[in-house]
Amino acid sequence: MQEKDKQKILIADDERFNLNILVDILKSDYKVIVAKDGKQALERAMSNPPDLILLDIMMPEMDGYEACRNLKENEQTKDIPVIFITAMKEEGNEVKGFDLGAVDYITKPFQAAIVMARVKTQLKMKWQADMLRKMASIDGLTEIPNRQKFEEVFDREWRRAVRKKTPLSVLLMDIDFFKQYNDAYGHGRGDKCLKAVAQALAGTIRSPGDFVARYGGEEFIAVLPDTDISGAMTIAETIRSNVELLKISHAQPVPLDYVTISIGLSSVFPSGGFSDAALVSVLAAADEMLYKAKAAGRNQVQCR
């Protein structure tokens, strides 16, 4: 297995001797990152999220319990499994660790076979959980994210835009005359059309942070963080053009003989905490512009 394909383990322990032993046990099968205390473990988990964290309980400044509590309260790191490293055998300490969200304990002195077995078990469970989460957030037909994932991403990007005082743009997109396409060619061809359009959208959205999803039926939606109305218009026009360039024949020759999309754009500077009302407001504005694009002849972008 190449280094880049190996699962990643973060080990936090203030004793170099313990770190060296664990690194020696695990380095042949996993990519290993080390931290000397709880604070450094948090920083490294945030900047380069691992698949598993081995966390010593007794560390200076921030002990393992506090580090675990912080990891589980953070959206970015809450799903990373934590195994505590401890020399303590008291039942109460184990209960406290599990209450904080730890998944297992490894006791000192280390036994290589036990360390490997427990690490392997937790990494397998993490991989399975990640796959289930991924499946739950992907649209089965088009293989791009679904509406549920869009709402999760929009929530996160709204809060980030509030903190950074940056713009946030949303594109609501609809395939023109898709009902007529299905009526003319059948649902099998209709599904292929949806897949082709979805992949064209996903291929156009390339900037870090930009996101596209199937919103439902023949509708798609994109979130463009840190993008003002001018930048969003440029991206929207590129998307519209790329779908047109697919040249998927359409039995309904309006406005072209090919499948096209209409796009409604809404751009805002978010303020205040996220709420359902914020999402509804932005979507309503984008939907209004989408309706305007369709009323004006389709295969175009309208913005507000």
C-alpha positions in Angstrom: 0.0 0.0 0.0 1.3 3.4 -1.0 1.8 6.0 1.8 -0.9 8.3 0.5 -3.5 5.4 0.7 -2.7 4.5 4.3 -5.2 5.5 7.0 -3.9 8.2 9.3 -3.4 7.9 13.1 -2.6 10.8 15.4 -0.8 9.9 18.7 -0.7 12.4 21.5 1.6 11.6 24.5 4.0 13.9 26.4 6.4 11.0 27.0 8.7 10.5 24.0 9.3 6.9 25.1 5.6 6.0 24.7 5.4 7.8 21.4 8.4 5.9 20.0 6.9 2.5 21.0 3.5 3.3 19.4 5.0 4.7 16.3 7.2 1.6 15.9 4.2 -0.7 16.3 2.0 1.2 13.8 4.2 2.9 11.2 4.4 -0.1 8.8 0.6 -0.2 8.3 -0.5 3.4 8.9 0.5 7.0 8.4 1.4 8.2 11.9 1.4 11.8 13.2 2.5 12.7 16.7 1.7 15.4 19.2 3.3 16.2 22.5 0.2 17.4 24.4 -3.5 17.9 24.2 -3.3 21.4 22.8 -1.0 20.3 19.9 -3.2 17.3 19.3 -6.2 19.6 18.8 -4.3 21.8 16.4 -3.1 18.8 14.3 -6.5 17.2 14.3 -8.0 20.4 13.0 -5.4 21.1 10.3 -4.9 17.5 9.1 -7.8 15.4 10.3 -6.7 11.8 11.1 -8.8 8.6 10.9 -8.1 7.7 14.5 -6.6 9.5 17.6 -4.7 7.7 20.4 -4.8 10.1 23.3 -2.8 9.9 26.5 -4.9 10.9 29.6 -2.1 12.4 31.7 -0.6 15.3 29.8 0.5 18.9 30.9 -1.6 22.0 30.2 -4.5 20.1 28.6 -5.1 16.5 29.7 -6.6 13.8 27.5 -10.1 14.3 28.9 -10.2 18.0 28.0 -8.7 17.3 24.6 -11.4 14.6 23.9 -14.1 17.0 25.1 -12.9 19.6 22.7 -12.6 17.2 19.8 -16.2 15.9 20.3 -17.6 19.4 20.5 -16.0 20.5 17.2 -18.0 19.8 14.0 -14.8 19.0 12.0 -13.4 16.4 14.5 -16.4 15.0 16.3 -16.6 11.8 14.2 -12.9 10.9 14.7 -12.7 7.9 17.0 -10.6 8.4 20.2 -8.7 5.6 22.0 -7.3 6.7 25.4 -3.8 5.6 26.4 -3.6 5.1 30.1 -1.8 3.4 32.9 -4.7 3.8 35.2 -6.9 0.8 35.9 -9.7 2.4 37.9 -13.2 1.7 36.5 -14.3 5.2 37.2 -11.6 6.6 34.8 -12.8 4.3 32.0 -16.4 5.3 32.5 -15.4 9.0 32.4 -13.6 8.4 29.1 -16.5 6.6 27.5 -18.9 9.3 28.7 -16.7 11.9 26.9 -17.0 9.9 23.6 -13.9 7.6 23.6 -14.3 4.3 21.9 -11.7 2.2 23.7 -8.7 2.1 26.0 -5.1 0.9 25.5 -3.2 0.4 28.7 0.5 0.7 29.5 2.8 -1.2 29.2 1.9 -1.7 25.5 1.5 -5.1 24.0 2.0 -4.8 20.2 -0.6 -7.4 19.3 -3.3 -5.8 21.4 -2.5 -2.3 20.2 -2.7 -3.4 16.6 -6.0 -5.4 17.1 -7.7 -2.5 18.8 -6.5 0.1 16.3 -7.5 -2.2 13.4 -11.0 -2.7 14.8 -11.7 1.0 15.3 -10.3 2.0 11.9 -12.6 -0.6 10.2 -15.6 0.7 12.1 -14.6 4.3 11.1 -14.3 3.3 7.5 -17.8 1.7 7.6 -19.3 4.7 9.3 -17.7 7.1 6.7 -19.1 5.0 3.9 -22.6 5.0 5.4 -22.4 8.8 5.8 -21.3 9.2 2.2 -24.1 7.0 0.9 -26.6 9.0 2.9 -25.4 12.2 1.3 -25.2 11.1 -2.3 -28.0 11.1 -4.8 -28.2 7.5 -6.1 -29.0 8.4 -9.7 -26.7 11.3 -10.5 -23.9 10.3 -8.0 -23.5 13.9 -6.8 -24.5 15.2 -3.4 -28.2 15.3 -2.5 -30.5 17.9 -1.0 -29.8 16.8 2.6 -26.1 17.4 2.0 -26.8 20.8 0.4 -28.6 21.9 3.5 -25.7 20.8 5.7 -23.2 22.6 3.5 -25.3 25.8 3.2 -25.6 25.9 7.0 -21.8 25.6 7.4 -21.0 28.2 4.7 -23.5 30.7 6.0 -21.9 30.6 9.4 -18.5 30.9 7.9 -19.6 33.9 5.8 -21.0 35.6 8.9 -17.6 35.1 10.7 -15.5 36.3 7.7 -18.0 39.0 6.5 -17.8 37.6 3.0 -20.5 37.1 0.3 -22.3 33.9 -0.4 -24.0 33.0 -3.7 -26.6 30.3 -4.5 -27.5 29.1 -8.0 -30.8 27.3 -8.5 -30.8 25.4 -11.9 -33.5 23.6 -13.8 -33.4 21.6 -17.0 -35.6 23.2 -19.6 -38.6 21.3 -20.9 -37.5 18.1 -19.1 -41.0 16.7 -18.9 -41.3 17.0 -22.6 -37.9 15.2 -22.9 -39.1 12.3 -20.7 -42.4 12.1 -22.7 -40.5 12.0 -26.0 -37.6 9.7 -25.1 -38.8 7.8 -22.0 -37.5 7.7 -18.4 -34.4 5.7 -19.2 -33.1 8.4 -21.5 -34.3 10.9 -19.0 -32.1 9.4 -16.3 -29.1 9.4 -18.6 -29.8 13.1 -19.4 -29.9 13.9 -15.6 -26.6 12.1 -15.1 -24.9 13.9 -18.0 -26.1 17.3 -16.8 -25.1 16.5 -13.2 -21.6 15.6 -14.2 -21.3 18.7 -16.4 -22.3 20.8 -13.3 -19.9 19.0 -11.0 -17.1 19.3 -13.6 -17.6 23.1 -13.8 -17.6 23.7 -10.0 -13.9 23.3 -9.3 -12.9 26.0 -6.8 -12.3 24.9 -3.2 -15.4 25.3 -1.2 -17.8 25.5 -4.2 -20.5 22.8 -4.0 -23.2 21.4 -6.3 -26.1 19.0 -5.5 -29.2 17.6 -7.0 -32.0 19.5 -5.4 -34.9 17.3 -6.6 -36.3 16.1 -9.9 -34.6 18.0 -12.7 -33.5 20.8 -10.3 -29.9 21.3 -9.2 -28.4 23.8 -6.7 -24.9 25.2 -6.2 -23.4 27.0 -3.2 -20.5 29.5 -4.0 -18.8 30.7 -0.8 -16.8 33.9 -0.8 -18.3 34.8 -4.3 -20.1 38.0 -5.1 -22.8 38.5 -7.7 -20.3 39.2 -10.5 -18.2 36.1 -9.8 -21.3 34.0 -9.4 -22.6 35.3 -12.8 -19.4 34.2 -14.5 -19.7 30.7 -13.0 -23.4 30.4 -13.8 -22.8 31.4 -17.5 -20.0 28.8 -17.7 -22.4 26.2 -16.3 -25.1 27.1 -18.7 -22.7 27.0 -21.7 -21.2 23.7 -20.6 -24.6 22.0 -20.5 -25.5 23.4 -23.9 -22.2 22.1 -25.3 -23.2 18.6 -24.3 -25.5 18.8 -27.3 -28.1 16.3 -25.9 -30.8 16.2 -28.6 -34.2 17.5 -27.5 -37.5 16.8 -29.2 -38.7 20.2 -28.0 -36.8 22.7 -30.2 -37.1 25.7 -27.8 -34.9 27.6 -27.4 -32.5 25.2 -29.1 -32.6 21.6 -30.4 -30.5 20.6 -27.4 -31.0 20.2 -23.7 -30.4 23.5 -21.9 -30.8 24.8 -18.3 -32.1 28.0 -16.8 -30.4 29.5 -13.7 -31.6 31.7 -10.9 -28.9 33.4 -8.9 -29.1 34.9 -5.4 -26.1 36.6 -3.7 -26.1 37.9 -0.1 -23.8 39.0 2.7 -25.0 36.8 5.5 -25.5 38.3 9.0 -26.6 36.9 12.3 -26.8 33.2 13.2 -28.1 30.7 10.8 -31.8 29.9 10.8 -34.3 28.1 8.6 -35.6 31.6 7.7 -32.2 32.5 6.2 -32.2 29.4 4.0 -35.8 30.0 2.9 -35.1 33.6 2.1 -32.0 32.9 -0.1 -33.8 30.0 -1.9 -36.9 32.1 -2.5 -34.8 34.8 -4.1 -33.0 32.3 -6.3 -36.3 30.6 -7.2 -37.7 34.0 -8.2 -34.8 34.6 -10.5 -35.1 31.1 -12.0 -38.8 31.8 -12.8 -37.7 35.1 -14.4 -35.1 33.2 -16.5 -37.8 30.8 -17.7 -40.3 33.5 -18.4 -37.7 35.4 -20.5 -37.1 32.4 -22.8 -35.0 29.9 -20.8 -31.4 28.9 -21.4 -30.2 31.9 -19.5 -29.1 33.3 -16.1 -31.1 35.8 -14.1 -29.8 37.3 -10.9 -30.7 39.6 -8.0 
